[in-house]
Amino acid sequence: MDIGEYAAADDVFHCADPDGLNPAILFHRSRALLGAGKLRQAWALAEARLDHQPWCQELPQQPYWLDWSETSCLTLWDEQGFGDTLQALRWLPELPPRLTSLTIQVRAPLQRLLVAGLAWMGDGLEVIQRPVEPEPWQPNGCHGSLLSIPARLESTFWPPGQVLQLPSVAPAQGQFQIGLVWEAGRYTDNPAKELEFRRKSLPSAIRQRMCKELQCRGVAVQLLQPGYDLPAKADFLEQARLIQRCNLLISVDTAAAHLGGAIGHPTWLLLPWAAASRWGRAGQSTPLYSSMRLFRQRRHQDWEGLLSAVLEAIDQVLA
């Protein structure tokens, strides 16, 4: 997976579970297929995550999508990381027109953003907070995960990612403004997530050098990591408004990058050498977001080379 041999990875996962009975392996296969561009098959296999313990203990009880083919009222709930939820919003416009009532249950930091950004969907949409875990919760009627929509629709493509329509905010006058997010979500509940955090996040020395080099070029750097120029308890609507005040967002692979893409803001994404399969293994553009440019490490832990590429691109923009 890390070296981008997605077809070979899929073969190995298939050999480990030839009968397709292990939910964890099926989910890993879905990630390999996503990198290989086999989207319909990838999203179908990703549904196995909902049968994987202890993951499913945090979710409403099955059955999901009851009477899906006939219902006019649907409840969708979020799961996994905030970035995954923001990425999944692209499928809302693809939902069947028969739906006259749509309720979206999300965690508190996302609610105000979705209320404002999805207002264009009309009165049939309601965005509410989902109950705080581990309180038992069970939506009424037909319900399912936001992340399961592409599987239900049997989608074979990435719809446009810019789905949040916020009131326009003019960038601050004067200096060129860059918003910087340098840390991914810090999840330390298992070694794999801790490794992912370290892979994605800028080392302190690289972050300090980037800020210094940008300031030497006359660029104003807004630190949009929670607890800096962004208050520690700010929600995603507050972060979006600060992003809009910047000419450019530079972010590692975390929710802020998906937020920039979802509001259509110019966003530069800094990717580790072993990037998530959704970003592929080459190229500066992505079908996920039209306003996003990708910067990739050329080899493992090559943050120095990536910083040089970013600064060269900044020089071209300022010129």
WOQUIPE-V457058 format. One record per backbone hydrogen bond with DSSP energy under -0.5 kcal/mol. CO is the residue of the C=O (numbers start at 1). NH is the residue of the N-H. If there is no record, write none. Layout:
BEGIN
co=CO nh=NH
co=CO nh=NH
END
This chain:
BEGIN
co=1 nh=4
co=4 nh=6
co=5 nh=9
co=6 nh=10
co=7 nh=11
co=8 nh=12
co=9 nh=13
co=10 nh=14
co=11 nh=15
co=12 nh=16
co=13 nh=17
co=15 nh=18
co=17 nh=20
co=21 nh=23
co=22 nh=26
co=23 nh=27
co=24 nh=28
co=25 nh=29
co=26 nh=30
co=27 nh=31
co=28 nh=32
co=29 nh=33
co=30 nh=34
co=31 nh=35
co=32 nh=36
co=33 nh=38
co=34 nh=37
co=37 nh=39
co=38 nh=42
co=39 nh=43
co=40 nh=44
co=41 nh=45
co=42 nh=46
co=43 nh=47
co=44 nh=47
co=45 nh=48
co=46 nh=49
co=47 nh=50
co=48 nh=51
co=49 nh=52
co=51 nh=53
co=52 nh=56
co=54 nh=57
co=55 nh=58
co=56 nh=59
co=65 nh=68
co=67 nh=70
co=67 nh=71
co=72 nh=100
co=72 nh=101
co=74 nh=103
co=75 nh=144
co=76 nh=105
co=77 nh=146
co=81 nh=85
co=82 nh=86
co=83 nh=87
co=84 nh=88
co=85 nh=89
co=86 nh=89
co=87 nh=90
co=88 nh=91
co=89 nh=92
co=91 nh=94
co=92 nh=95
co=96 nh=99
co=98 nh=100
co=101 nh=74
co=102 nh=126
co=103 nh=76
co=103 nh=105
co=104 nh=106
co=104 nh=128
co=105 nh=78
co=106 nh=130
co=107 nh=110
co=107 nh=111
co=108 nh=111
co=108 nh=112
co=109 nh=236
co=110 nh=114
co=111 nh=115
co=112 nh=116
co=113 nh=117
co=114 nh=118
co=116 nh=119
co=117 nh=165
co=118 nh=121
co=119 nh=122
co=122 nh=125
co=124 nh=102
co=126 nh=104
co=126 nh=128
co=128 nh=106
co=132 nh=135
co=142 nh=75
co=143 nh=65
co=144 nh=77
co=145 nh=148
co=146 nh=149
co=148 nh=152
co=149 nh=153
co=150 nh=154
co=150 nh=155
co=151 nh=154
co=157 nh=159
co=161 nh=163
co=163 nh=165
co=164 nh=166
co=173 nh=175
co=176 nh=220
co=177 nh=247
co=177 nh=248
co=178 nh=222
co=179 nh=250
co=180 nh=224
co=181 nh=252
co=182 nh=202
co=185 nh=187
co=186 nh=188
co=190 nh=194
co=191 nh=195
co=192 nh=196
co=193 nh=197
co=194 nh=198
co=195 nh=199
co=196 nh=200
co=197 nh=201
co=203 nh=207
co=204 nh=208
co=205 nh=209
co=206 nh=210
co=207 nh=211
co=208 nh=212
co=209 nh=213
co=210 nh=214
co=211 nh=215
co=212 nh=216
co=213 nh=217
co=214 nh=217
co=214 nh=219
co=215 nh=218
co=219 nh=221
co=220 nh=178
co=220 nh=222
co=221 nh=223
co=222 nh=180
co=222 nh=224
co=223 nh=229
co=223 nh=230
co=225 nh=228
co=225 nh=230
co=229 nh=231
co=230 nh=227
co=230 nh=228
co=231 nh=234
co=235 nh=239
co=236 nh=240
co=237 nh=241
co=238 nh=242
co=239 nh=243
co=240 nh=244
co=241 nh=245
co=243 nh=246
co=245 nh=172
co=248 nh=179
co=249 nh=268
co=250 nh=181
co=251 nh=270
co=252 nh=254
co=254 nh=257
co=254 nh=258
co=255 nh=259
co=256 nh=260
co=257 nh=261
co=258 nh=262
co=259 nh=263
co=260 nh=265
co=261 nh=264
co=262 nh=163
co=262 nh=164
co=266 nh=249
co=267 nh=269
co=267 nh=293
co=268 nh=251
co=268 nh=270
co=269 nh=271
co=269 nh=295
co=270 nh=253
co=271 nh=297
co=273 nh=275
co=276 nh=279
co=277 nh=280
co=284 nh=294
co=286 nh=289
co=289 nh=292
co=291 nh=267
co=293 nh=269
co=295 nh=271
co=299 nh=302
co=301 nh=303
co=302 nh=306
co=303 nh=307
co=304 nh=308
co=305 nh=309
co=306 nh=310
co=307 nh=311
co=308 nh=312
co=309 nh=313
co=310 nh=314
co=311 nh=315
co=312 nh=316
co=313 nh=317
co=314 nh=318
co=315 nh=319
END
